[in-house]
Amino acid sequence: MTIEIRPIRLEDAEGYNRVLDLVAREEVYLRLIKAPPLPASLDFVRNNIARDNSHFVALDQGEVIGWCDVCRSDERGSEHVGSLGMGLAPSHRDQGIGRRLIDATMEHAATRFRRVELDVYESNHRAQALYRAASFEHEGTRRAAILLKNGYQDILTMARIFEI
Ligand SMILES: CC(C)(COP(=O)(O)OP(=O)(O)OC[C@H]1O[C@@H](n2cnc3c(N)ncnc32)[C@H](O)[C@@H]1OP(=O)(O)O)[C@@H](O)C(=O)NCCC(=O)NCCS
């Protein structure tokens, strides 16, 4: 299996929307329970490209099977902050692709953001392991902050600081 990892392009929006929908419908990893309509994903991708946000995709034989994005905050005084989201199709997990995807995205983000932050559910041990391996540090826990189909979950906040 040859996996390509590269910055997202506008023509990837449909594939991105498809894999986002797959992960969202699992209902245990993301806040979304389904992908937004395709035009919203198109706008999201267009905006990320225009704003030079760090948005990468993983492709298997040209098909998008994962994404990692870091989007800049719009809040005054927090423009140096990006928030990270990512996911892989179930068929492509546990093969080291997540590590490659986050490493490529962080290399891009390192020269554009001072702080990259994320939320991860307490039950998601695999994602936490990946984020720790990618130099994110646990900053705090919002206890019983979300009700998922696997019960009330704490939300962990993690962040990585870059020296820019
Ligand atoms: C989280 C995700 C991106 C990780 O990508 P991946 O390719 O599956 O993970 P990798 O193969 O790169 O492995 C990540 C690390 O987790 C570890 N790991 C795997 N399963 C684990 C588990 N159940 N508990 C703890 N650690 C685990 C791996 O050993 C690896 O650590 P290492 O690099 O020190 O060996 C991917 O599994 C995914 O998309 N999951 C569903 C969506 C999701 O959770 N998104 C993030 C929301 S915050």
The ligand as a MOL file (V3000), in Angstrom:
LIG
                    3D

  0  0  0     0  0            999 V3000
M  V30 BEGIN CTAB
M  V30 COUNTS 48 50 0 0 0
M  V30 BEGIN ATOM
M  V30 1 C -6.4660 8.7590 15.9280 0
M  V30 2 C -5.9020 8.3860 14.5580 0
M  V30 3 C -5.7580 9.6330 13.6890 0
M  V30 4 C -4.5190 7.7570 14.7910 0
M  V30 5 O -3.9630 7.4070 13.5510 0
M  V30 6 P -3.4430 5.8920 13.3090 0
M  V30 7 O -2.7640 5.8490 11.9950 0
M  V30 8 O -4.5810 4.9490 13.5450 0
M  V30 9 O -2.4080 5.7260 14.4890 0
M  V30 10 P -0.8860 5.2990 14.3570 0
M  V30 11 O -0.8140 3.9380 13.6940 0
M  V30 12 O -0.1050 6.4150 13.7460 0
M  V30 13 O -0.5210 5.1140 15.8870 0
M  V30 14 C -0.6680 6.1430 16.8280 0
M  V30 15 C -0.1250 5.6990 18.1860 0
M  V30 16 O -1.1810 5.1700 18.9780 0
M  V30 17 C -0.7900 3.9400 19.5650 0
M  V30 18 N -2.0120 3.1860 19.7910 0
M  V30 19 C -2.7500 2.5190 18.8890 0
M  V30 20 N -3.8630 2.0220 19.4760 0
M  V30 21 C -3.8100 2.3970 20.7730 0
M  V30 22 C -4.6700 2.2240 21.8990 0
M  V30 23 N -5.8180 1.5450 21.7950 0
M  V30 24 N -4.2950 2.7610 23.0920 0
M  V30 25 C -3.1430 3.4610 23.2060 0
M  V30 26 N -2.2930 3.6790 22.1710 0
M  V30 27 C -2.6340 3.1430 20.9850 0
M  V30 28 C 0.1400 3.3710 18.5470 0
M  V30 29 O 0.9880 2.3650 19.1280 0
M  V30 30 C 0.9140 4.5990 18.1420 0
M  V30 31 O 1.8940 4.9390 19.1060 0
M  V30 32 P 3.4610 4.8430 18.7570 0
M  V30 33 O 3.6910 5.8050 17.5980 0
M  V30 34 O 4.1130 5.2810 20.0180 0
M  V30 35 O 3.6800 3.4090 18.3810 0
M  V30 36 C -6.8200 7.3470 13.8240 0
M  V30 37 O -6.7930 6.1030 14.5340 0
M  V30 38 C -8.2570 7.8170 13.6910 0
M  V30 39 O -8.5950 8.4620 12.7200 0
M  V30 40 N -9.1140 7.4900 14.6750 0
M  V30 41 C -10.5300 7.8560 14.6210 0
M  V30 42 C -10.7700 9.3590 14.5480 0
M  V30 43 C -10.0860 10.0870 15.6720 0
M  V30 44 O -9.8840 9.5700 16.7560 0
M  V30 45 N -9.7370 11.3540 15.4010 0
M  V30 46 C -9.1090 12.2070 16.4040 0
M  V30 47 C -10.1450 12.9130 17.2030 0
M  V30 48 S -9.4320 13.9170 18.5050 0
M  V30 END ATOM
M  V30 BEGIN BOND
M  V30 1 1 1 2
M  V30 2 1 2 3
M  V30 3 1 2 4
M  V30 4 1 2 36
M  V30 5 1 4 5
M  V30 6 1 5 6
M  V30 7 2 6 7
M  V30 8 1 6 8
M  V30 9 1 6 9
M  V30 10 1 9 10
M  V30 11 2 10 11
M  V30 12 1 10 12
M  V30 13 1 10 13
M  V30 14 1 13 14
M  V30 15 1 14 15
M  V30 16 1 15 16
M  V30 17 1 15 30
M  V30 18 1 16 17
M  V30 19 1 17 18
M  V30 20 1 17 28
M  V30 21 1 18 19
M  V30 22 1 18 27
M  V30 23 2 19 20
M  V30 24 1 20 21
M  V30 25 1 21 22
M  V30 26 2 21 27
M  V30 27 1 22 23
M  V30 28 2 22 24
M  V30 29 1 24 25
M  V30 30 2 25 26
M  V30 31 1 26 27
M  V30 32 1 28 29
M  V30 33 1 28 30
M  V30 34 1 30 31
M  V30 35 1 31 32
M  V30 36 2 32 33
M  V30 37 1 32 34
M  V30 38 1 32 35
M  V30 39 1 36 37
M  V30 40 1 36 38
M  V30 41 2 38 39
M  V30 42 1 38 40
M  V30 43 1 40 41
M  V30 44 1 41 42
M  V30 45 1 42 43
M  V30 46 2 43 44
M  V30 47 1 43 45
M  V30 48 1 45 46
M  V30 49 1 46 47
M  V30 50 1 47 48
M  V30 END BOND
M  V30 END CTAB
M  END
